[in-house]
Amino acid sequence: MSPNDKIFTTKIIPIVQMDCPTCAAVIEKEVMKLNGVKEARVNYLTKTVKVIYDSNLVGLSDIEAAIEQVGYRIAYKQHPSFASKLKSFFRKGKSSNVQI
């Protein structure tokens, strides 16, 4: 693999308050504005957005912020689960215990 090869990350983000198919287009358009996002596809039926991006250029928190900026909520932020608590724990670099 050469230094010019890009490695893309794929994430599926659950969205809350996506009530119409027009919402899908709004979210896709906003996420695609971010430098480093290769693809953003919203599935209205499952209320998720699949994002393929270059993590060297854009972070998951940037993608989440773009979604929230246009008025939608991310399900794992609204209803924290064990997995999202672990994600938060490692993101902050804490060395204490995770409270569940």
N, C-alpha and C positions, 0 to 999 in steps of 0.2 A: 504494500500500500504506500502510495506516495504522499508527501505532505499536502498536495493539492486535492486529494480525495476527501470528499465530505462524508461524514458519518451522520446520518439523520436519526433522530429520536422520534418515536411515535407514542403519543399519549391520547387516551380517550377520557374526556372530561365530561362528567354528568352536569347538566344544566337544569336549574330550577326556574320556574316562571316563564317557560317557553310555551306560549299558548296558541301560536298560529304559525303556519308555514313561512310567513314573511319574516318571522323572528330568525329563522335559519339563515336567510340571506343577509340579514343585518349582522349577525354574529360572524359568518364567514367573511364578509367584506372587511369587518374591523380587524379580525385576526390576520387576514392576508396582507394588511397594511404593514405588519411588522417585518422588518428586515430579518431574514433567516427562516421565515415560514415558507415551506415548500407547498404545503397543501393544508386546507382547512375544510372539512366536510361535516356538515351537521346532519344528523339523522333525527328528523322531527318526531318520528314514532317512538324512538328509544330515548329521546331528549338528551342526546350526547353530541359532542363534537370531537371528531378525530383530527388531531393535528400532527403533521409531520414537519419537523423543524430541525435546523442545525443548532445544537445547543451551545456551540461556540459563538454564535451570533445573537441568540435570543434565549431567554430563560423561561421556564414554566411560569414563574411569577409574573413575567411580562405578558404572557398569553392570558393568564387569569385576570390580570388588571385590564386588558383590552376588552375582555368579555364583560367584566363588571362595569367598565366605563360606559357601555351602551345599555346598562340597566338590567343585566341578567345576573343571577346568582349561581355560584358553583355549589353543587350539592354537598360535597365533602367539607366545605367550609361552613355550611349552614347546619349540617348534622354530622359533627365530628365522630368518626369511628376510631377504632383502635389503630387502623392503618394510617389515618390522617394524623393522629397524635404522634405516632412514630415518625412520620414524615416531618412534622413540626419539630420534634425532638432533635432529629439529625440535621435539619436545616439550621437550627440555632447553635448546634455544636455543644449542647449542654452535656455535662457528665454526671448529672444527677438522675434519680429514678423517674420513670414516666408514670404519672398518676392515671389510673384507669377507672 
